[in-house]
Amino acid sequence: MENYQEYKKIKGEIDAALQQIENRLHSFPKNEMGLVPDVIRKTPEYIETKKQWNKYWSLLRSINQIGVKKFKKEIQKEYQDKRDAANKRYLENLIK
């Protein structure tokens, strides 16, 4: 990971994969308390999906730990630009 664009690309790919896995996890039936029953948690499909989720979540954490330190200024600038654009749109709508 040499530059910010590469970091964002890798992070985006991991986020997309994690979202797909989370959608699969949410598709499992839940009991009245909103939890996945133990019977389903013991199925190979659920176990494999949970392992994949753990793997990608750990990978995302690792990437973020590196990226936040290495690209701190770029992340702050991007965040500030988004905030400025949102504030500008808000003010424009307020004036109308």
N, C-alpha and C positions, 0 to 999 in steps of 0.2 A: 504494500500500500504506500505508494510514493506521493500521490497527490490527493487533493480533496475530492475531485471528481471520481476518482477510482474508489475512494472510501464510500462515497454516496451510492455508487453503482453496486458495490458489494453489499452494503447495508440494505439497499432496496431489494436486492435479490433474496437476502435472508428474510427480510420482513414479509415478502410475498410468499415464500415457502412456509414461513411460520403461520401466516394467515390461513393458508390452505389446510395445514395440519390442525389448526384451532377449529376451523369449520368442521373437519371430520370429528374432532373430539366433541363438539357441541351437537353433532348429529346422533350421538348415542342417547338412548332413552334415559330419562331421569325419574326419580321417585318424587313423591309429593313435597319433599323438602328441597328439591332441586339438585340432588346429588345423584351420581351414577351408582346404581346398586352394585353390591359386591359380586353378584353373579356375572354381571357384564364386565366388571373390572378384571375378572379372571380369564376372559376370553383372549385368545391369541391376537385377534384383530385390535382390541383395545390396548393390550400390552405393547404391541408393536407401534401403534399410533402414539402412545404416551412416550415410548423410548425416542421416537423421532422428534416429538415436541421438546423433550428434555435436551436432546442433542442440538437442535437449532436454537433453543433458548440460551443454552450455554455459549454457543457460537456468537449469537447476537450480543451477549454480555461482554464477551472477549473483544469483539470488534469495537463496541462502544467504549470500553475502557481505553483502548489504544487511540481511537479516533478523537475522543473528547480531549485527550491530552495533546495529541499531535496537531489537531486542527481547531483549536479553541477559538482563535480569532475568526476563522472562516465561518464557523457555526454561529458565533455571536453576531457577525455581520449579516448572515442570511436571516437569522431570527429578527434582527432589528429591521431589515428591509421589509420583511413580511408584516411586522407590526406597523411600520410607517405606511405601507400600502393600505392596510386595513383601516388605520386611522384616517387616512386621506379619503377613502371610500365612505367612511362613516360621516365625516364632516361634509362631504359633497351631498350625501343623502339628507343630512340635517338641514342644509341650506335650501334644498329644493322644496 
